[in-house]
Amino acid sequence: MMIVMKDGATDQEIREVVDMIHSAGGENHMSRGEFKTIIGAIGDREKISQMPFEALSGVEKVIPIMKPYKLVSRQFKPESTIVEIGEAKLGSDQFVMIAGPCAIESEEQLIDAAREAKRLGVKILRGGAFKPRTSPYSFQGMGEEGLKLLALAREETGLPVVSEVMDPRHVEMVAGYVDMLQIGARNMQNFLLLKEIGLQPKPVLLKRGLSNTIEEMMMAAEYIVREGNKSVVLCERGIRTFETATRNTLDLSAVPMAKGNCHLPMIVDPSHATGNVKIIPALTKAAMAVGADGVMIEMHPSPKTALCDGEQSLDFSTFEHLMTDLKNLAPALGRLM
């Protein structure tokens, strides 16, 4: 349930609503807009619906939220959430480029990629320290040593950094090195991890699972927001279908569908979606066209020798050409780079 307060509602009037929610055994979640304060009431629907909120002096109206995801729905918060990380403003008119190697392999490899990313206008540096791989014999990442190199790259370039966390026991450790925590596709419904991530304050990048619906992705985001962390960015990274021409099937329709129902920013990962370096530039432009707030792209100093996903990593020259094309395209779509 959503309780919309009158313009100029006092702190005391807001407190009366909160107290009534608590008396019904529920929880309150506050959204303070420029003009309106909206209070979300979460809990036993039957008990909460029986409470006389509309009789309170500061209440304008009471609206039931029909979506199963409450706090991330546009019913609860009509205006778009903007997640700021360094110079990046995800959810604004800015089209944010996140780029870097799939896996951190060495100091030289990461620093080279970071410097090139900075030179070309990338706003956030990505780098995998813990790599969940289908085969247990594939390169699994450098772990904490990789995170230390990521922190070094941030010091070198000034770029904020993002990396994946896979285990609830690692959240505090990874958060000590990065500016944004990533939840990978395989962990989208790792609910213990989602709750732990929600308890810490750093922004979160939540990837859609390989076989999950758009609604399930937003329900996963709800787990994080419900714990208190409102800085969540969704990511479409391709889903599993019958098609085998690409690694996965990039569902670009998920971007306007999700953004129409959810106030959180959303980006696209064409690298993991396709596994094909030749079509990543075209799909990056398409992501901008459908309203994505940015993309996450894999780039590497030497894709042919990469220890992880070299076939979907852009070399520096290809990445530079893509950045030039995007900067030319952005004004036509009303976007900033």
C-alpha positions in Angstrom: 0.0 0.0 0.0 1.2 3.5 -0.8 0.2 6.5 1.4 0.5 9.8 -0.4 0.9 12.8 2.0 -0.5 16.2 1.3 1.8 19.0 0.2 3.5 20.5 3.2 2.7 17.5 5.5 4.5 18.0 8.8 6.9 15.6 10.4 4.3 14.9 13.1 1.7 14.0 10.4 4.2 11.7 8.7 5.0 10.2 12.1 1.3 9.4 12.7 1.2 7.4 9.5 4.4 5.5 10.3 3.1 4.7 13.8 -0.1 3.4 12.3 1.8 1.1 9.9 3.9 -0.2 12.8 0.8 -0.8 14.9 -0.4 -3.2 12.1 2.9 -5.1 12.3 4.1 -3.6 9.0 7.2 -1.7 7.9 7.4 1.7 6.3 9.6 2.9 3.4 9.8 6.6 2.7 10.1 8.3 -0.6 10.5 12.1 -0.4 10.1 13.8 -3.8 10.3 17.4 -4.7 6.6 18.0 -3.9 5.3 14.8 -2.4 6.2 12.5 0.4 5.1 8.9 -0.3 5.1 6.2 2.4 5.1 2.6 1.4 3.5 0.2 3.9 4.9 -3.3 3.6 3.5 -6.2 5.6 0.3 -8.2 6.1 -2.0 -6.8 3.4 -5.2 -7.6 5.2 -4.1 -5.9 8.5 -2.7 -2.9 6.8 -5.7 -2.4 4.5 -8.0 -2.2 7.5 -6.0 0.8 9.0 -7.8 4.2 8.7 -5.0 6.1 7.0 -7.3 8.4 5.1 -8.7 9.7 8.4 -5.3 11.2 9.3 -4.9 14.9 8.7 -1.8 14.8 6.6 -2.9 12.0 4.2 -4.0 13.0 0.7 -4.9 9.5 -0.6 -4.2 5.8 -0.2 -3.3 3.7 -3.3 -2.9 0.0 -3.3 0.3 -1.2 -5.2 -0.7 -4.1 -7.4 2.8 -5.1 -8.5 4.5 -7.8 -6.5 7.5 -5.6 -6.3 6.5 -2.6 -4.2 9.5 -0.4 -3.4 11.1 -0.4 -6.9 7.8 0.2 -8.7 7.0 3.5 -10.4 3.7 3.4 -8.4 5.8 3.9 -5.3 8.3 6.3 -6.8 7.2 7.9 -10.1 10.4 9.8 -10.7 13.5 7.9 -12.0 16.2 7.1 -9.5 19.6 8.5 -10.3 22.6 6.5 -9.0 25.8 8.6 -8.9 29.2 7.0 -9.0 32.1 9.4 -9.6 31.2 11.3 -12.7 28.6 8.8 -13.8 24.9 9.6 -13.3 23.0 6.4 -14.1 19.3 7.1 -14.6 19.8 10.7 -16.0 20.2 11.8 -19.7 23.8 10.6 -19.5 24.7 7.4 -21.4 27.3 5.8 -19.1 30.1 3.6 -20.4 31.4 0.9 -18.1 34.3 -1.0 -19.6 37.4 -3.1 -18.8 38.6 -6.6 -18.9 36.3 -9.6 -18.1 39.0 -10.9 -15.7 41.9 -9.2 -14.0 45.0 -11.1 -15.1 47.9 -8.9 -14.2 48.8 -5.3 -13.1 50.1 -4.5 -16.6 46.9 -5.7 -18.3 44.5 -3.9 -16.0 46.4 -0.6 -15.9 46.7 -0.5 -19.7 43.0 -1.1 -20.0 42.2 1.5 -17.3 44.3 4.2 -18.9 42.7 3.6 -22.3 39.3 3.6 -20.8 39.9 6.9 -19.0 41.3 8.5 -22.2 38.3 7.5 -24.3 35.7 8.8 -21.8 34.6 5.6 -19.9 33.0 6.6 -16.6 33.4 3.3 -14.6 36.1 0.6 -14.8 35.0 -3.0 -14.6 37.2 -5.9 -13.7 36.5 -9.4 -12.5 38.4 -10.7 -9.5 36.1 -13.7 -8.7 35.0 -15.4 -11.9 32.1 -17.9 -11.8 32.8 -20.3 -14.7 30.8 -23.1 -16.1 33.9 -25.4 -16.1 35.8 -25.8 -12.8 39.0 -26.0 -14.8 38.6 -22.5 -16.3 40.4 -19.5 -14.9 38.6 -18.5 -11.8 40.1 -15.1 -11.2 42.7 -13.7 -8.9 40.5 -13.1 -5.9 41.5 -10.5 -3.4 44.8 -9.9 -5.2 42.8 -8.8 -8.2 40.7 -6.4 -6.1 43.9 -4.8 -4.9 45.0 -4.3 -8.5 41.5 -2.8 -9.2 42.0 -0.3 -6.4 45.5 0.5 -7.8 43.9 1.2 -11.2 41.4 3.6 -9.5 44.3 5.4 -7.9 46.1 5.6 -11.2 43.2 6.9 -13.3 40.6 8.3 -10.9 37.9 6.0 -12.4 35.5 4.4 -9.9 35.5 0.6 -10.1 33.0 -2.3 -10.1 33.5 -6.0 -9.5 31.4 -9.0 -8.8 30.8 -10.5 -5.4 29.6 -14.1 -5.3 29.5 -15.1 -1.6 27.7 -13.3 1.3 30.9 -13.9 3.4 32.9 -11.8 0.8 30.6 -8.7 0.7 32.5 -6.7 3.3 35.8 -7.6 1.8 34.9 -6.7 -1.8 33.1 -3.5 -0.7 36.4 -2.4 0.9 38.0 -2.2 -2.5 35.3 -1.2 -5.0 32.9 1.6 -5.6 30.1 -0.6 -6.9 29.2 -4.2 -6.2 28.0 -6.5 -9.0 25.6 -9.4 -8.6 26.2 -11.7 -11.6 23.5 -13.5 -13.6 24.1 -16.8 -11.8 23.5 -15.2 -8.4 20.5 -13.1 -9.3 18.3 -15.2 -7.0 20.9 -15.9 -4.3 18.6 -14.4 -1.8 21.1 -14.5 1.1 23.6 -12.6 -1.0 20.9 -10.1 -2.1 20.0 -9.4 1.6 23.6 -9.0 2.6 24.3 -6.6 -0.3 21.3 -4.6 0.7 22.7 -4.0 4.2 25.8 -2.2 2.9 25.6 1.3 1.4 27.6 1.0 -1.9 25.7 1.0 -5.2 24.8 -2.4 -6.7 24.7 -3.6 -10.3 22.2 -6.4 -10.5 22.4 -8.6 -13.7 19.3 -10.5 -15.0 19.6 -14.2 -14.7 20.0 -16.4 -17.7 16.5 -17.8 -17.5 14.7 -15.2 -15.4 11.8 -13.0 -16.3 11.8 -9.2 -16.1 9.5 -9.4 -13.1 11.8 -11.8 -11.3 14.7 -9.4 -11.9 12.8 -6.6 -10.3 11.8 -8.9 -7.4 15.5 -9.6 -6.9 16.1 -5.8 -6.8 13.3 -5.6 -4.2 15.2 -7.8 -1.9 18.1 -5.4 -2.0 16.1 -2.2 -1.6 14.0 -3.7 1.2 17.1 -4.0 3.3 17.9 -0.3 2.9 20.1 0.1 -0.2 18.2 2.1 -2.8 21.2 2.5 -5.2 20.5 -0.4 -7.5 21.2 -0.5 -11.2 19.6 -3.3 -13.3 21.4 -5.0 -16.2 20.1 -6.9 -19.2 22.8 -9.4 -20.2 21.0 -11.8 -22.5 18.8 -14.8 -21.7 18.9 -18.4 -22.7 16.6 -19.3 -25.7 16.6 -21.9 -28.4 18.8 -19.7 -30.6 22.4 -20.7 -30.9 23.8 -18.1 -33.2 24.9 -16.0 -30.2 26.0 -16.9 -26.7 22.6 -15.7 -25.3 19.7 -13.8 -26.8 19.9 -10.1 -26.0 16.4 -9.0 -24.9 16.5 -5.2 -25.7 12.7 -5.1 -25.1 13.5 -5.6 -21.4 14.9 -2.1 -21.2 11.7 -0.1 -22.0 9.6 -2.7 -20.3 11.5 -2.6 -17.0 12.0 1.2 -17.0 8.3 1.7 -17.6 7.4 -0.2 -14.5 10.4 0.4 -12.3 12.2 3.6 -11.2 15.7 2.0 -11.1 18.3 2.7 -13.8 19.0 -0.1 -16.3 22.0 -0.8 -18.5 22.9 -3.5 -21.1 25.8 -5.9 -21.3 26.1 -6.8 -25.0 29.4 -8.6 -24.4 27.9 -11.5 -22.4 24.7 -11.4 -24.3 26.3 -12.2 -27.7 29.8 -13.6 -27.1 30.6 -12.1 -30.5 32.9 -9.1 -30.8 31.7 -8.3 -34.3 28.1 -7.4 -33.3 28.8 -5.7 -29.9 29.2 -2.2 -31.5 25.8 -2.5 -33.3 24.0 -3.7 -30.2 25.6 -1.0 -28.0 24.1 1.6 -30.3 20.8 -0.2 -30.2 20.9 -0.1 -26.4 21.3 3.6 -26.5 18.3 3.9 -28.9 15.9 1.9 -26.7 16.6 4.0 -23.6 19.3 2.1 -21.7 21.2 4.2 -19.2 24.5 2.8 -20.3 26.4 -0.3 -21.3 29.0 -2.6 -19.8 31.5 -3.7 -22.3 34.5 -6.0 -22.1 37.7 -4.5 -23.6 41.3 -6.0 -23.4 44.8 -4.9 -24.5 45.2 -8.3 -26.3 41.9 -10.2 -26.6 43.6 -13.1 -28.4 45.6 -13.9 -25.3 42.9 -13.2 -22.7 42.4 -15.8 -20.0 38.6 -15.2 -20.0 36.1 -14.3 -22.8 38.6 -13.0 -25.3 36.2 -13.8 -28.1 33.8 -11.1 -26.8 36.4 -8.5 -25.8 37.0 -5.4 -27.9 40.6 -4.4 -28.6 41.5 -0.8 -28.0 41.2 0.3 -31.6 37.7 -1.2 -32.0 36.6 0.3 -28.7 37.8 3.8 -29.7 35.8 3.6 -33.0 32.7 2.6 -31.0 33.2 5.5 -28.6 33.4 7.9 -31.5 30.2 6.5 -33.1 28.4 6.8 -29.8 29.4 10.4 -29.2 28.1 11.2 -32.7 24.8 9.3 -32.1 24.1 10.6 -28.6 22.9 14.1 -29.6 20.3 12.7 -32.0 18.8 10.7 -29.2 19.0 13.4 -26.6 21.7 11.7 -24.6 24.9 13.0 -23.1 28.3 11.2 -23.1 
